[in-house]
Amino acid sequence: MEHLYFLLGLAAIVLLAFLLSLRRSLSKRFRFPYLADRTLFTPAQRAFQAVLEQAVGKTYRVYGRVRVADIIDVRPRMPRRDRERAYERLGEHCFDFVVCRPDTSAIACAINLVPRSRLRKSLPRDRLDRICAAAQLPFVRFRESDHYVLPDVQERIAAAMQLRVTDAKHDEIPFDEAADALHQLSGEIRETDREPRLQSRRAPLSLHKPASATVQDRDGIDEGPVFKFDGELDDR
């Protein structure tokens, strides 16, 4: 009898251990696989952020870790499949910094840091460069460094912003030209609309008008010779 109680107690312990193990495994399986970052920026990004804020001054405000899809959209009227692919390409990228106007939050420039490399001196270019060029968004890359030259950072950012302003001016129509074009177009529309009315008010041409009749008040028009017939025409 004592052996029976011992076996029952042992079975209960094993069952309890199994249930606890199963609970832990299920809790890990259905737990959300997320972890929070300790800081927003990496040490290299924090170092460059201080230089960037000095470079843009109080005229602009610097935001960090902005998804490309949050500030670049896809053109409308595209096939659904192409539109989905375009959104997928945007979701792959992120901007390290975005420079905006503090009063209107207008986006002036996007900036990414490039990891240090001893093998490659030139800054890399990838699909993100082509995306920004198509969207006409100024985009600048800086390589991570222990020492940044403030005038160089200001010059490169200003050059990128100036390029966007130049492209915008080329795309825009000057106000004077636009006003003249609209005025001319409205005049042509009025003339076109009035022409059918004038034609409807004109007197219809008479088919029985004599051949010798002349048009009044039309100087400088050669009416040509006038033919008269005294007798009847010969039908032969």
C-alpha positions as CSV (number, residue, x, y, z in Angstrom):
1,M,0.0,0.0,0.0
2,E,2.8,2.3,0.8
3,H,4.4,1.6,-2.6
4,L,1.1,2.7,-4.2
5,Y,1.1,6.0,-2.4
6,F,4.7,6.5,-3.3
7,L,4.0,5.9,-7.0
8,L,1.0,8.2,-7.0
9,G,3.0,10.9,-5.4
10,L,5.8,10.5,-7.9
11,A,3.3,10.5,-10.8
12,A,1.8,13.7,-9.4
13,I,5.2,15.4,-9.2
14,V,6.1,14.4,-12.7
15,L,2.7,15.6,-14.0
16,L,3.2,18.9,-12.2
17,A,6.7,19.4,-13.7
18,F,5.4,18.5,-17.1
19,L,2.5,21.1,-16.8
20,L,4.9,23.8,-15.7
21,S,7.3,23.1,-18.5
22,L,4.4,23.1,-21.0
23,R,3.2,26.4,-19.6
24,R,6.6,28.0,-20.0
25,S,7.0,26.8,-23.5
26,L,3.6,28.0,-24.5
27,S,4.1,31.4,-23.0
28,K,7.4,31.8,-24.9
29,R,5.8,30.7,-28.1
30,F,2.9,33.2,-27.9
31,R,5.0,36.0,-26.5
32,F,5.4,39.0,-28.9
33,P,9.0,39.0,-30.2
34,Y,9.8,42.6,-29.6
35,L,12.6,44.4,-27.8
36,A,13.0,48.2,-27.1
37,D,16.2,50.0,-28.0
38,R,17.9,51.7,-25.1
39,T,18.7,54.9,-27.1
40,L,17.4,56.5,-30.3
41,F,20.8,57.1,-31.8
42,T,24.0,55.1,-32.0
43,P,27.1,56.8,-30.6
44,A,28.2,57.8,-34.1
45,Q,24.8,59.3,-34.8
46,R,24.7,61.3,-31.6
47,A,28.2,62.7,-32.4
48,F,27.0,63.8,-35.9
49,Q,23.7,65.1,-34.6
50,A,25.5,67.8,-32.5
51,V,27.5,68.9,-35.5
52,L,24.4,68.9,-37.8
53,E,22.4,71.0,-35.3
54,Q,25.2,73.6,-35.3
55,A,25.4,73.5,-39.1
56,V,21.7,74.2,-39.7
57,G,21.3,76.6,-36.8
58,K,18.0,77.9,-35.6
59,T,16.6,78.1,-39.1
60,Y,15.9,74.4,-39.3
61,R,15.1,71.6,-36.9
62,V,16.7,68.1,-37.0
63,Y,14.6,64.9,-36.6
64,G,16.1,61.5,-36.4
65,R,15.3,57.9,-37.5
66,V,12.5,58.7,-40.0
67,R,11.2,56.0,-42.2
68,V,11.4,56.8,-45.9
69,A,7.8,55.7,-46.4
70,D,6.7,58.4,-43.9
71,I,7.9,61.3,-46.1
72,I,8.0,59.9,-49.6
73,D,4.8,58.6,-51.3
74,V,4.1,56.8,-54.5
75,R,2.7,58.5,-57.6
76,P,-1.0,58.0,-58.2
77,R,-2.6,56.2,-61.1
78,M,-0.2,53.3,-61.1
79,P,-1.0,49.7,-61.6
80,R,-1.7,47.9,-58.4
81,R,1.2,45.5,-58.7
82,D,3.7,48.3,-59.5
83,R,2.3,50.4,-56.6
84,E,2.8,47.5,-54.1
85,R,6.3,47.0,-55.3
86,A,7.1,50.7,-55.0
87,Y,5.8,50.7,-51.4
88,E,7.9,47.6,-50.6
89,R,11.0,49.4,-51.8
90,L,10.3,52.4,-49.6
91,G,9.8,50.2,-46.6
92,E,13.3,48.9,-46.8
93,H,15.0,52.2,-46.1
94,C,15.2,54.8,-43.3
95,F,16.7,58.2,-43.0
96,D,19.1,58.9,-40.1
97,F,18.3,62.6,-40.0
98,V,15.7,64.8,-41.7
99,V,16.1,68.6,-41.7
100,C,12.8,70.6,-41.6
101,R,11.5,74.1,-41.2
102,P,10.5,74.6,-37.5
103,D,7.4,76.7,-38.3
104,T,5.9,74.7,-41.2
105,S,7.7,71.4,-40.8
106,A,8.6,71.6,-44.5
107,I,11.2,69.0,-45.4
108,A,14.4,70.6,-46.6
109,C,16.9,67.7,-46.7
110,A,17.5,64.1,-45.7
111,I,20.8,62.8,-44.4
112,N,22.3,59.4,-43.8
113,L,25.6,58.3,-42.2
114,V,27.8,55.8,-43.9
115,P,29.9,53.4,-41.7
116,R,33.6,53.8,-41.8
117,S,35.6,52.0,-44.4
118,R,39.2,51.8,-45.1
119,L,38.8,50.1,-48.4
120,R,36.4,52.5,-50.0
121,K,37.0,56.3,-50.1
122,S,34.0,57.3,-52.2
123,L,30.5,57.3,-50.6
124,P,28.3,54.4,-51.7
125,R,25.2,54.9,-53.7
126,D,22.2,52.6,-53.8
127,R,18.5,52.5,-54.6
128,L,17.8,55.1,-51.9
129,D,19.7,57.7,-53.9
130,R,17.5,57.0,-57.0
131,I,14.3,57.2,-54.9
132,C,15.3,60.6,-53.5
133,A,16.3,61.8,-57.0
134,A,12.9,60.7,-58.4
135,A,11.0,62.4,-55.5
136,Q,13.2,65.5,-55.8
137,L,14.2,65.3,-52.2
138,P,17.7,66.5,-51.3
139,F,19.7,63.6,-49.9
140,V,23.2,63.8,-48.5
141,R,25.5,61.1,-47.2
142,F,28.3,61.7,-44.6
143,R,30.8,59.2,-43.6
144,E,31.2,58.5,-39.9
145,S,34.2,60.3,-38.4
146,D,35.8,61.3,-35.1
147,H,36.1,64.9,-36.4
148,Y,33.7,66.8,-38.6
149,V,34.5,70.1,-40.3
150,L,31.6,72.3,-39.7
151,P,32.0,74.5,-42.9
152,D,32.1,71.4,-45.1
153,V,28.9,70.0,-43.5
154,Q,27.2,73.4,-44.0
155,E,28.4,73.6,-47.6
156,R,27.2,70.2,-48.7
157,I,23.8,70.6,-47.1
158,A,23.3,74.1,-48.6
159,A,24.3,72.8,-52.0
160,A,21.7,70.0,-51.8
161,M,19.0,72.4,-50.7
162,Q,20.0,74.9,-53.4
163,L,19.7,72.2,-56.1
164,R,16.1,71.5,-55.1
165,V,15.2,75.2,-55.2
166,T,16.8,75.4,-58.7
167,D,14.8,72.4,-59.9
168,A,11.6,73.9,-58.5
169,K,12.2,77.1,-60.3
170,H,12.6,75.3,-63.6
171,D,9.4,73.4,-63.1
172,E,7.4,76.5,-62.2
173,I,5.9,78.9,-64.7
174,P,6.5,82.6,-63.9
175,F,3.5,84.4,-62.7
176,D,3.5,87.0,-65.5
177,E,3.8,84.4,-68.2
178,A,1.0,82.3,-66.6
179,A,-1.2,85.4,-66.3
180,D,-0.7,86.3,-70.0
181,A,-1.3,82.7,-71.1
182,L,-4.5,82.5,-69.1
183,H,-5.7,85.9,-70.5
184,Q,-4.9,84.9,-74.1
185,L,-6.6,81.5,-73.6
186,S,-9.8,83.2,-72.1
187,G,-9.9,85.6,-75.1
188,E,-9.7,82.7,-77.5
189,I,-12.5,80.9,-75.7
190,R,-14.7,84.0,-75.9
191,E,-14.0,84.5,-79.6
192,T,-14.8,80.8,-80.2
193,D,-18.0,81.0,-78.2
194,R,-19.1,84.2,-80.0
195,E,-18.3,83.1,-83.6
196,P,-21.3,80.6,-83.9
197,R,-23.6,83.4,-82.6
198,L,-22.3,85.8,-85.3
199,Q,-22.7,83.2,-88.0
200,S,-26.3,82.6,-86.9
201,R,-27.1,86.3,-87.1
202,R,-25.8,86.7,-90.7
203,A,-28.3,86.9,-93.5
204,P,-28.6,83.7,-95.6
205,L,-27.1,83.9,-99.0
206,S,-29.7,84.3,-101.8
207,L,-29.4,81.9,-104.7
208,H,-31.5,84.2,-106.9
209,K,-29.1,87.2,-106.5
210,P,-28.1,88.7,-110.0
211,A,-24.7,87.9,-111.2
212,S,-24.0,91.6,-111.6
213,A,-24.6,92.4,-107.9
214,T,-21.6,93.8,-106.0
215,V,-20.6,93.7,-102.4
216,Q,-21.0,97.1,-100.6
217,D,-18.3,98.7,-98.5
218,R,-15.5,96.2,-99.4
219,D,-12.8,98.3,-100.9
220,G,-9.7,96.7,-102.5
221,I,-11.6,93.5,-103.6
222,D,-11.6,92.8,-107.3
223,E,-15.1,91.7,-108.2
224,G,-14.0,90.4,-111.6
225,P,-15.8,90.8,-114.9
226,V,-19.6,91.0,-115.0
227,F,-21.4,89.0,-117.7
228,K,-24.8,89.8,-119.1
229,F,-26.9,87.8,-121.6
230,D,-29.4,89.6,-123.8
231,G,-30.9,86.5,-125.4
232,E,-31.7,83.0,-124.4
233,L,-29.1,80.4,-124.1
234,D,-28.8,77.8,-126.8
235,D,-29.2,74.3,-125.3
236,R,-27.6,72.6,-128.3
